[in-house]
Amino acid sequence: MPISAVLIVKNEAHHLRDCLETLAWADEIVVLDAGSQDETCAIAREFTENVNVNADWQGFGIQRQRAEALASNEWILMVDADERVTPELRDSILAAIQRPPAAYSASRLSWCFGRFIRHSGWYPDRVLRLYPKSQASYNASLVHEKLEVSEGLAIKQLAGDLLHYTYRDLRHYLEKSAHYAQAWAEQRAAQGKTATLWQGISHGLACFIKMYLLKAGFKDGKQGLLLALLSAHSTFTKYADLWIRTQTSAAKQR
């Protein structure tokens, strides 16, 4: 069965070529750009004619829905620009699409701050990425979107790792973390949710304990310690963002 590799991108020139080179075996590559200001689209066109632009950003979920709709094949492999499909994973995918339809997850192995992170709750980070589009699709969440599968569709595991090159440096981590925190708080505020700073502190502390101790982040060396601290900070930040929105809204109503 033919397969479409699908990507949503924005300003990914530094990652995209390496990613697309690991997808050369796919029958079709679909790239949906969200309004890049670098060479992302030019690089994408080196690998496929199916390069599209939609800068009307409504969140990751909606953008993935738009991208999968552009694919001409039933089987979809959703990939991010900072990911690489290993040969073992490729072979597992090609075998899977010859079998009855199912949704498949891959074990994502992340490279961060100079090493692959094999503990800290980061591995195996199983992500659903291979699916028949008539029986599965992404939800419309602004952030942390999920693939929703039809009732009765089996979920199986692929062999091989999906390599994930997460953050270029600390600045990139903090910028990405702030973006996700903002989207999380915006989505919660729209649902009428509120938060307190104490919630941020307690959830942040719990995040550190879980990552560094319960999930053996200490086995990831200094990177494990740094990631646990940064994750705790990110957790606090999203609750703080929601708290600020609540305070601002209340002040305007006075």
C-alpha positions in Angstrom: 0.0 0.0 0.0 1.3 3.5 -0.8 2.1 5.9 2.1 2.3 9.6 2.5 4.8 11.2 4.9 3.2 14.4 6.2 4.9 17.3 8.0 3.8 20.6 9.4 6.6 23.1 9.6 7.6 26.7 10.3 11.2 28.1 10.1 12.7 24.6 10.1 15.5 25.1 7.6 18.1 23.9 10.1 16.3 20.6 10.5 14.3 19.9 7.4 16.8 18.5 5.0 18.1 15.9 7.4 14.5 14.8 8.2 13.4 14.6 4.6 16.4 12.5 3.6 15.2 9.8 6.0 11.8 9.9 4.2 13.0 9.4 0.6 11.4 5.9 0.6 7.8 7.2 1.0 5.5 7.3 -2.0 4.6 10.9 -1.3 5.9 13.6 1.0 3.5 16.4 2.0 4.7 19.6 3.6 2.4 22.2 5.1 4.2 25.4 6.0 2.8 27.9 8.5 4.5 31.0 7.1 8.3 30.4 7.3 10.7 33.3 7.0 13.7 31.1 6.2 14.5 28.6 3.5 12.1 25.9 4.8 9.9 25.9 1.6 12.9 26.0 -0.7 14.4 23.0 1.0 11.1 21.1 1.0 10.7 21.6 -2.8 14.0 19.8 -3.2 12.2 16.6 -2.1 8.6 17.1 -3.1 6.2 19.2 -5.2 3.5 18.9 -2.6 4.6 22.0 -0.6 1.7 24.1 0.7 1.4 27.3 2.9 -1.3 28.1 5.4 -0.3 30.8 7.8 -3.7 31.0 9.4 -2.5 29.4 12.6 -5.2 27.9 14.7 -3.1 25.4 16.7 -1.2 22.2 16.1 -4.2 20.0 15.9 -6.0 22.0 13.2 -2.7 22.4 11.2 -2.2 18.6 11.3 -5.8 18.1 10.1 -5.1 20.4 7.2 -1.9 18.6 6.4 -3.3 15.1 6.4 -6.1 16.3 4.1 -3.5 17.2 1.5 -2.2 13.6 1.3 -3.4 11.5 -1.6 -2.8 8.1 0.1 -4.7 6.3 2.8 -1.7 5.5 5.0 -0.3 8.6 6.8 3.1 8.8 8.6 3.1 12.1 10.6 6.6 13.3 11.2 8.1 16.5 12.7 11.0 18.3 11.1 13.2 17.6 14.1 12.7 13.9 13.8 14.6 11.2 11.9 13.2 7.8 10.8 15.8 5.1 11.4 16.3 2.3 8.9 14.8 -0.2 11.4 11.7 1.9 11.8 11.4 2.4 8.1 11.4 -1.3 7.5 8.8 -1.8 10.2 6.6 0.8 8.7 6.8 -0.7 5.2 5.8 -4.1 6.7 3.0 -2.6 8.7 1.2 -1.0 5.8 0.9 -4.4 4.0 -1.1 -5.7 6.9 -4.8 -5.0 7.9 -5.3 -1.3 9.0 -4.2 -0.3 12.5 -2.7 2.7 14.2 1.0 2.3 15.0 3.2 4.0 17.6 6.9 4.4 17.5 9.4 4.7 20.3 10.9 8.2 20.2 14.4 8.6 21.4 15.3 12.2 22.1 18.7 13.9 21.8 19.0 16.8 24.2 22.0 19.0 25.3 24.6 16.5 24.0 23.2 13.0 24.7 20.3 10.7 24.0 18.0 10.7 27.0 17.1 7.1 27.9 15.5 7.8 31.3 13.7 10.8 32.9 10.4 9.5 31.6 11.5 10.4 28.0 12.1 6.9 26.6 10.4 5.0 25.2 8.3 8.0 24.4 5.7 6.2 22.3 3.9 8.4 19.8 1.1 7.4 17.5 2.3 8.5 14.0 1.3 5.8 11.5 -2.4 5.4 10.7 -5.1 5.0 8.0 -6.6 8.5 7.6 -10.1 7.2 7.0 -10.1 5.7 10.5 -8.0 8.2 12.5 -7.3 11.9 12.7 -5.8 14.5 15.0 -8.1 16.4 17.4 -8.3 20.2 17.3 -6.2 21.0 20.4 -4.1 24.2 20.3 -1.1 22.3 21.8 -0.4 18.7 22.8 -2.7 17.5 20.1 -3.6 13.8 20.0 -4.4 11.3 17.3 -7.9 10.0 17.8 -8.7 6.6 16.3 -12.0 5.0 15.4 -13.5 2.5 17.8 -12.3 -1.0 17.1 -9.1 0.1 15.3 -6.2 -1.8 16.8 -3.2 0.1 18.2 0.2 -1.6 17.7 3.9 -0.9 18.2 6.5 -0.5 15.5 10.0 -1.7 15.8 12.9 0.8 15.7 13.3 4.3 17.1 12.2 7.7 15.9 15.1 9.9 16.6 14.1 13.3 18.0 16.5 16.3 18.0 14.7 18.4 20.5 16.5 21.6 21.5 19.4 23.4 19.8 20.4 25.2 23.0 19.0 26.6 26.2 17.5 29.6 24.5 15.6 27.4 22.1 14.3 25.3 25.0 13.1 28.4 26.9 11.4 29.9 23.8 9.6 26.6 23.0 8.6 26.1 26.6 7.2 29.6 26.8 5.2 29.0 23.6 3.7 25.8 24.9 2.9 27.4 28.3 1.1 30.2 26.6 -0.9 27.9 24.4 -1.8 25.7 27.4 -2.9 28.7 29.5 -4.9 30.1 26.6 -6.7 26.9 26.1 -7.5 26.4 29.8 -8.6 30.0 30.1 -11.0 29.6 27.2 -12.5 26.6 29.1 -13.1 28.8 32.1 -10.3 27.2 34.1 -8.3 29.0 36.8 -5.0 28.4 38.7 -3.1 29.5 41.7 0.6 30.1 42.2 0.6 27.3 44.8 -0.6 24.9 42.2 2.3 26.0 40.0 4.8 25.4 42.8 3.4 22.0 43.9 3.1 20.7 40.3 6.6 22.0 39.5 8.0 20.2 42.5 6.1 17.0 41.7 7.5 17.2 38.1 11.1 17.4 39.4 10.6 14.5 41.8 8.9 12.3 39.2 11.5 13.0 36.4 14.7 12.9 38.5 13.9 10.3 41.1 11.0 8.2 40.1 11.9 8.1 36.4 15.6 7.7 37.1 16.6 11.0 35.5 19.9 10.8 37.5 21.0 8.0 35.1 21.0 10.6 32.3 23.9 12.5 34.0 24.0 16.2 34.2 21.6 16.5 31.3 19.0 14.6 33.4 19.4 17.0 36.3 19.1 20.0 34.0 16.0 18.6 32.2 14.3 17.9 35.5 14.9 21.5 36.7 13.9 23.0 33.4 10.7 20.8 33.3 9.8 21.9 36.8 10.2 25.5 35.7 8.1 25.0 32.6 5.4 23.4 34.7 5.3 26.3 37.1 5.3 28.8 34.2 2.2 27.4 32.6 0.2 27.7 35.8 1.7 31.1 36.4 0.5 32.2 32.9 -3.0 31.0 33.6 -3.0 32.7 37.0 -1.9 36.0 35.4 -4.7 35.7 32.8 -7.2 35.1 35.7 -6.0 38.2 37.6 -6.0 40.4 34.5 -9.6 39.3 33.6 -10.8 39.9 37.1 -9.2 43.4 37.2 -11.0 44.3 33.9 -14.3 43.4 35.3 -14.0 45.7 38.4 
